[in-house]
Structures are given as C-alpha cells and as structure tokens.
Amino acid sequence: MPYIRITALASLLLLTHLAQAEVRVDGPVEHGVFVSEAKDLKPGERVLTNSHQQIDTTTEIPARLGTKFGLRFSLSGKRLDDTPLTLLYLTPGVTGPDGKRQDKFEVLQKLVVGAPQDIMAFEFTEPYEMVPGEWHFLVFQGDRKLAEQRFTVR
C-alpha cells in the first residue's frame, strides 16, 4: 500500500511540474509595423534589424517594399528541447513567380530559453508579396494557440 501512495504522489508531482512549465505569453503582445529608416528598397533587398526595433502599433499595413509587420511578445515557461512554435501566416493569396498561389506560410521556430522576446514578422521583399487584403498571423505551440493578430494590407 505505501508503494502505491508514493507512486501516486510522484505522478501527481510530475503532472504538477509539467502543468507549471507550460509556455505562455507573458505581458502584452505588440503588433504593427517595425520602424525602419530604409527608403526606396529594390526587390530582394532586406534591412538588417534587431529585436528591439520600435513598432508603430497599427493593423493597417502599407503595401511597400521593405515594410516589415507582425508581432513581438515575451514567453514564459520555455524549456530546452520544448515543442517549437508554429508561426502561421494566412494571406489573401500570394502568387509567386512560378504561378502557384499560396494562402498560407508556415514556419517552425525553436524556443530559445534565454531570449527575452520572440517575434513573428513578415517583410515585403518582392513585389508579388504585397497582396492587399487581410493577413492573419497565428502563433501556436503544438495544438495551443498563444497569440493571433489580423492586419489589413493596403
């Protein structure tokens, strides 16, 4: 009988630890356009930035080369070798140079335990990417939705 109680207690402690280690958004989710001084970019050009780049809060996104928009958030409960984030970009339909239409882009992003912030962003680097309409960004860890934001590209 004592063995069963110890095993049950150990199982309960393990489940409690797992529940407490759940990844979650800690604090507000910033969203909008990442501020950049770059002007008149050519197709394929990118601006190198850092995670502390200022964000102009908006859901209205200009369809212009070099515009980078998205989310910045802090996650707590991250562990080494945890389930990665799935960044899901739902678009109004981006038709690439190959003529194929893509209504979504999906990116797997490893969790970095020491990183103070995580970013989900899209930067217009090619003219065909600048599709007007609703862009819907979703952040998942496994089956759990952590954040979402809708943007209107004009």
Backbone as a ProteinNet text record, in pm:
[ID]
protein_1_A
[PRIMARY]
MPYIRITALASLLLLTHLAQAEVRVDGPVEHGVFVSEAKDLKPGERVLTNSHQQIDTTTEIPARLGTKFGLRFSLSGKRLDDTPLTLLYLTPGVTGPDGKRQDKFEVLQKLVVGAPQDIMAFEFTEPYEMVPGEWHFLVFQGDRKLAEQRFTVR
[TERTIARY]
80.5	0	85.7	195.4	278.7	338.3	373	430.5	332.7	205.2	102.4	89.5	91.4	81.1	202.3	321.5	442.2	439.2	399.4	390.2	285.7	171.2	66.4	115.1	185.1	238.3	342.5	432	533.5	467	364.1	291.6	224.5	164.2	98.9	200.9	316.2	420.4	470.7	487.5	531.7	428.4	301.9	196.6	189.4	205.7	204.7	320.6	440.2	556.9	533.2	477.1	450.7	349.7	248.2	146.6	208	299	361	460.4	515.8	615.4	552.1	422.4	351.8	396.5	429.7	468.2	345.5	361.7	250.2	303.4	218.9	254.2	254.1	362.2	379.7	378	269.5	257.8	188.4	190.7	118.6	190.1	111.7	164.8	166	285.8	296.5	266.9	202.7	174.7	178.1	213.8	215.4	332.2	377.3	486.7	616	719.4	851.1	913.6	953.3	1005.2	1143.1	1162.2	1289.9	1316.9	1442.9	1483.4	1506	1503.8	1530.8	1420.6	1462	1367.6	1401	1301.2	1318.7	1399.5	1358.7	1427.2	1395.4	1488.5	1470.7	1425.8	1360.2	1320.7	1439.5	1414.3	1516.9	1600.2	1596.7	1674.4	1604.2	1684.6	1635.5	1714	1648.8	1715.7	1741.8	1867.9	1900.3	1854.3	1785.6	1731.3	1759.9	1721.7	1735.6	1599.1	1592.8	1464.5	1407.7	1488.4	1441.2	1388.7	1373	1323.2	1185.6	1165.1	1037.7	926.2	806.6	689.1	583.7	538.5	424.4	298.9	223.2	103.2	-2	-37.8	-140.7	-181.6	-297.9	-340.1	-348.2	-323.9	-324.4	-179.8	-150.4	-13.1	2	100.6	122.4	190.9	139.3	198	314.4	432.5	551.5	673.1	763.5	885.1	957.4	1002.4	1073.5	985.7	853.1	763.9	770.3	800.2	805.1	696.7	608.8	499.4	480.4	422.3	399.7	383.4	429.3	409.3	542.7	546.1	658.1	597.8	647	587.6	692.7	665	751.9	681.5	757.1	703	769.5	690.8	746.1	718.9	794.3	776.9	850.8	942.1	1016.6	1119.3	1133.2	1231.8	1314.1	1435.9	1523	1456.4	1463.3	1405.1	1253.4	1187.7	1042.5	984.7	855.5	787.1	808.7	850.9	875.5	745.7	760.5	646.1	615.2	487.9	444.9	390.4	453.5	409.2	331.2	204.1	115	71	109	74.5	-33.9	-156.8	-265.3	-274.3	-264.9	-260	-385.4	-410.5	-521.2	-486.9	-371.2	-330.5	-211.9	-92.6	29.8	61.5	68.7	102.6	247.9	330.3	473.8	506.8	633.5	676.9	651.3	637.2	608.5	460.6	377.7	235	152.8	218.5	146.3	100.2	-24.3	-84.2	-61	-23.9	-8.5	-99.2	-188	-277.4	-223.6	-112.6	-51.1	97.2	170	310.2	319.7	396.4	410.9	559.5	596.9	736.2	742.9	835.2	861.9	979	964	1068.3	1099.9	1225.9	1267.4	1252.7	1220.8	1215.5	1357.1	1391.6	1521.4	1496.1	1545.3	1512.8	1553.9	1670.7	1717.2	1669.3	1599.1	1555.2	1443.4	1460.5	1357.1	1230.2	1243.6	1127.5	1131.5	1013.6	1000.7	928.5	956.3	899.3	839.3	724.4	665.2	642.7	716	706.1	715.1	662.2	672	723.3	821	874.9	852.7	796.6	776.8	911.6	963.5	1091.4	1076	959.4	932.4	795	780.1	651.4	532.2	549.8	437.7	386.8	465.7	423.2	323.8	321	241.6	95.4	29	-109.7	-202.3	-288	-382.8	-487.1	-537.5	-639.6	-600.4	-671.5	-647.9	-536.8	-441.7	-334.9	-360.5	-361	-393.5	-271.7	-214.1	-96.5	-139.2	-93.4	-124.8	4.6	18.3	133.1	81.4	132.3	94.4	217.9	195.3	293.1	216.9	250.8	171.6	30.4	-68.3	-208.9	-259.6	-174	-216.7	-188.1	-291.6	-274.9	-224.2	-112.1	-53.7	-87.2	-96.4	-123.3	-180.3	-251.8	-301.5	-326.5	-317	-342.4	-379.7	-476.1	-515.5	-465.1	-417.8	-369.7	-441.2	-457	-510.7	-401.3	-358.8	-256.3	-327.2	-281.3	-339.7	-232.6
-120.2	0	127.9	135.9	256.7	281.5	173	186.9	258.2	223.5	283.9	432	467.9	608.9	687.9	631.3	700.4	718.2	614.5	622.8	726.7	726.1	823.8	965.4	983.9	1114.5	1159.7	1067.9	1102	1140.8	1068.8	1100.7	1236.9	1267	1395.9	1508.6	1490.2	1592.7	1615.3	1506.8	1519.1	1595.3	1562.9	1633.3	1780.2	1808	1946.4	2023.1	1960.7	2024.9	2052.5	1956.4	1975.4	2087.2	2094.7	2199.5	2336.7	2345.6	2473.5	2515.6	2421.2	2451.7	2489.8	2505.3	2538	2674	2678.9	2804.3	2892.7	3019.4	3114.4	3254.2	3336.1	3474.9	3550.3	3621.8	3696.9	3845.7	3912.2	4055.5	4081.2	4207.6	4244.2	4194.7	4173.9	4140	4270	4310.2	4429.3	4386.7	4474.2	4442.5	4569.8	4554.7	4668.8	4663.4	4782.2	4796.2	4823.8	4745.6	4766.9	4888.3	4987.2	5113.2	5091.9	5148.5	5139.3	5271.2	5305.7	5428	5401.8	5277.1	5241.9	5295.7	5348.5	5403.9	5350.7	5341.8	5304.9	5176.4	5071.4	4943.4	4882.5	4806.4	4734.1	4591.4	4523.2	4384.2	4299.8	4217.8	4130.7	4192.7	4325.6	4391.6	4375.5	4358.2	4346.8	4440.2	4484.4	4568.4	4483	4476.2	4402.9	4484.8	4418.6	4487.1	4404.6	4459.1	4383.7	4368.6	4288.3	4258.2	4376.1	4478.9	4594.7	4706.1	4676.4	4773.6	4824.3	4954.9	5015.2	4964.9	4948.9	4906.9	5016.8	5062.2	5154.2	5068.7	5080.8	4999	5035.1	4936.6	4955.1	4818.6	4815.1	4695.5	4725.9	4851.6	4895.2	4895.8	4811.2	4791.4	4842.3	4931.9	4978.2	4871.4	4848	4752	4821.9	4813.6	4881.9	4793.5	4783.1	4705.5	4754.6	4661	4694.9	4704.7	4705.1	4709.9	4576.2	4584.6	4465.7	4483.1	4384.1	4394.8	4262.6	4270.8	4148	4169.7	4070.2	4064.8	4053.4	4108.1	4085.4	4055.5	3949.6	3905.4	3835.5	3824.6	3752.7	3625.1	3517.3	3388.7	3346.2	3292.8	3235.6	3085.6	3011.9	2867.9	2791.6	2858.2	2789.9	2695.8	2578.2	2479.4	2434.1	2393	2339.8	2217.8	2205.6	2093.6	2085.2	2198.6	2202.3	2200.4	2179.4	2182.7	2320.1	2325.5	2455.6	2532.1	2660	2741.8	2715.8	2719	2718.1	2857.1	2924.7	3057.8	3038.5	3072	3050.1	3185.7	3211.2	3335.7	3302.7	3345	3324.5	3450.7	3435.5	3550.6	3554.8	3668.1	3672.7	3602.6	3539.5	3465.1	3529.5	3482.1	3531.5	3439	3496	3418	3445.7	3341.7	3354.3	3360.7	3382.6	3390	3260.1	3149.2	3020	3003.6	3104.4	3099.3	3026.1	2969.5	2897.3	2994.1	2975.1	3058.5	2994	3076.8	3030.5	3113.1	3044.1	3110.7	3107.6	3035.9	3032.9	3004.1	3056.4	3023.5	2969.6	2863.7	2803.6	2791.6	2841	2839.2	2775.2	2680.5	2624.2	2700.1	2743.1	2823.3	2762.1	2722.7	2666.8	2770.4	2723.5	2811.9	2834.2	2960.1	2994.9	3034.8	2950	2965.5	3102.6	3153.9	3280.4	3404.6	3389	3505.8	3578.8	3709.9	3784.9	3808.2	3804.6	3828.8	3737.3	3712	3636.8	3725.7	3701.2	3785	3696.1	3738.5	3680.6	3798	3800.1	3915.2	3870.4	3953.4	3932.6	4062	4051.7	4170.6	4157.2	4260.2	4260.5	4284.4	4181.9	4195.8	4179.7	4133.8	4115.6	4175.7	4237.4	4299.3	4203	4077.5	3982.8	3949.8	3978.5	3951.1	4054.8	4172.2	4283.5	4271.8	4170.8	4142.2	4214.7	4301.8	4370.9	4273.6	4308	4226	4189.7	4092.1	4052.8	3948.9	3976.2	3884	3846.9	3718.9	3669.5	3593.6	3641.6	3579.3	3500.3	3376.4	3290.6	3227.1	3222.6	3159.2	3043.1	2923.5	2802.5	2738.2	2666.8	2571.1	2439.1	2349.2	2227.1	2264.5	2217.7	2248.3	2371.9	2435.7	2550.8	2682.1	2763.4	2896.2	2991.2	3059.5	3154	3298.9	3329.7	3469	3470.2	3575.7	3596.4	3744.2	3784.3	3923	3927.7	4012.1	4034	4171.3	4176.2	4300.1	4319.5	4444.8	4476.1	4543.6	4479.3	4536.1	4617.6	4739.7	4832.5	4881.7
0	0	0	80.1	77.4	-61.3	-135.1	-268.5	-362.3	-354.4	-439.9	-407.2	-278.5	-240.2	-288.6	-278.4	-323	-474.2	-547.1	-692.9	-733.8	-666.7	-697.3	-667.1	-557	-519.7	-622.2	-662.6	-763	-894.9	-934.2	-1058.5	-1048.8	-936.2	-914.2	-920.2	-858.3	-861.2	-1003.8	-1079.7	-1217.6	-1300.4	-1286.8	-1360.6	-1319.5	-1191.5	-1144.4	-1206	-1210.2	-1270.1	-1418.2	-1490.1	-1632.1	-1655.8	-1573.4	-1587.9	-1562.2	-1465.9	-1434.5	-1542.5	-1616.1	-1717.7	-1851.8	-1856.1	-1978.9	-2032.6	-2160.8	-2224.4	-2236.9	-2204.5	-2215	-2246	-2302.9	-2331.4	-2199.6	-2176.6	-2053	-2086.4	-2052.9	-2081.6	-2213.3	-2256.5	-2379.4	-2505.2	-2610.4	-2742.6	-2822.8	-2866.7	-2951.5	-3095.8	-3171.7	-3311.6	-3394.6	-3521.8	-3612.2	-3707.6	-3748.7	-3844.6	-3768.5	-3799	-3739.7	-3807.7	-3729.1	-3781.3	-3843.4	-3962.3	-4032.5	-4102.9	-4110	-4181.2	-4330.3	-4371.5	-4511.3	-4602.7	-4714.9	-4812.9	-4950.8	-5035.6	-5176.1	-5195.1	-5126.1	-5141	-5277.5	-5328.4	-5453.9	-5422.4	-5516.8	-5491.6	-5445.1	-5344.1	-5289	-5178.7	-5164	-5058.1	-4924.2	-4820.8	-4683.6	-4595.4	-4488.6	-4390.6	-4267.4	-4225.4	-4103.6	-3983.6	-3892.2	-3775.1	-3651	-3535.9	-3411.2	-3345.6	-3240.9	-3177.8	-3099.4	-3077.3	-3000.8	-3090.5	-3218.2	-3314.6	-3270.7	-3281.1	-3242.4	-3334	-3276.4	-3352.8	-3345.4	-3462.2	-3468.2	-3462.2	-3354.2	-3335.3	-3438.9	-3520.2	-3622.6	-3676.3	-3737.4	-3811	-3960.7	-3997.8	-4137.5	-4188.2	-4285.8	-4331.2	-4475.1	-4498.5	-4635.8	-4720.9	-4841	-4933.8	-5003.9	-4941.1	-4990.7	-4963.4	-5059.3	-5038.7	-4913.6	-4831.9	-4709.1	-4586.8	-4604.2	-4488.4	-4415.8	-4286.7	-4201.7	-4096.1	-4083.7	-3987.5	-3915.7	-3796.4	-3722	-3573.6	-3497.7	-3352.5	-3279.7	-3158.3	-3067	-2930.5	-2866.7	-2741.4	-2656.1	-2528.1	-2434.8	-2392.1	-2386.9	-2344.2	-2214.3	-2124.3	-2002	-2003.9	-1923.5	-1915.2	-2023.5	-2097.6	-2204.3	-2142.9	-2206.5	-2163	-2282.5	-2256.3	-2359.4	-2422.9	-2553.3	-2628.4	-2615.4	-2592	-2584.3	-2726.1	-2737.8	-2866.8	-2930.4	-3057.1	-3120.5	-3145.1	-3173.1	-3211.3	-3358.1	-3391.3	-3530.6	-3558.8	-3653.6	-3695.1	-3824.1	-3821.1	-3934.4	-3989.1	-4112.7	-4181.8	-4283	-4258.7	-4355.3	-4439.3	-4571.6	-4661.5	-4748.4	-4814.6	-4909.8	-5041.5	-5048.5	-5168.4	-5236	-5206.3	-5267.9	-5384.9	-5504.9	-5623.5	-5658.3	-5648	-5673	-5820.3	-5850.9	-5990.6	-6067.5	-5995.7	-6059.6	-6093	-6055.8	-6084.5	-5980.9	-5879.6	-5774.2	-5666.3	-5626.2	-5522.4	-5385.8	-5287.9	-5150.2	-5061	-4990.3	-4897	-4755.4	-4735.7	-4602.9	-4614.7	-4517.9	-4497.5	-4356.2	-4337.9	-4205.6	-4173.4	-4054.9	-4011.3	-3873.5	-3856.4	-3723.6	-3664.3	-3541.2	-3475.4	-3340	-3321.2	-3192.8	-3083.4	-2963.8	-2848.4	-2798.2	-2775.5	-2719.2	-2574.8	-2483	-2341.1	-2286.8	-2321.3	-2265.1	-2336.9	-2449.8	-2528.2	-2454.9	-2433.5	-2362.1	-2444.5	-2578.7	-2664.8	-2787	-2841.4	-2965.5	-3065.9	-3193.5	-3299.5	-3407.6	-3456.7	-3577	-3671.4	-3782.1	-3871.6	-4016.9	-4103.6	-4247.4	-4306.5	-4396.5	-4462.7	-4612.5	-4673.2	-4817.3	-4885.5	-4952.5	-5022.3	-5173.7	-5217.7	-5360.3	-5392.7	-5508.5	-5543.3	-5536.9	-5576.2	-5576.5	-5436.6	-5331.5	-5193.2	-5140.6	-5199.6	-5147	-5188.1	-5135.4	-5171.6	-5074.5	-5128.2	-5040.8	-4985.4	-4868.8	-4805.5	-4664.1	-4609.1	-4469.9	-4459	-4372.7	-4335.7	-4190.5	-4161.3	-4026.8	-3974.5	-3865.2	-3804.5	-3681.8	-3671	-3556.5	-3505	-3372.3	-3307.8	-3224.4	-3254.1	-3180.9	-3119.9	-3011.3	-2962.8	-2957.2	-3047.9	-3060.8	-3101.1	-3025.1	-3053.7	-2980.7	-2900.6	-2820.3	-2892	-2908.7	-2967.9	-2860.2	-2890	-2793.8	-2827.9	-2957	-2997	-3138.5	-3169	-3305.4	-3329.3	-3455.3	-3492.4	-3638.9	-3672.9	-3811.4	-3856.2	-3981	-4040	-4174.4	-4214	-4346.8	-4426	-4533.8	-4622.2	-4728	-4745.8	-4844.6	-4939.7
[MASK]
++++++++++++++++++++++++++++++++++++++++++++++++++++++++++++++++++++++++++++++++++++++++++++++++++++++++++++++++++++++++++++++++++++++++++++++++++++++++++

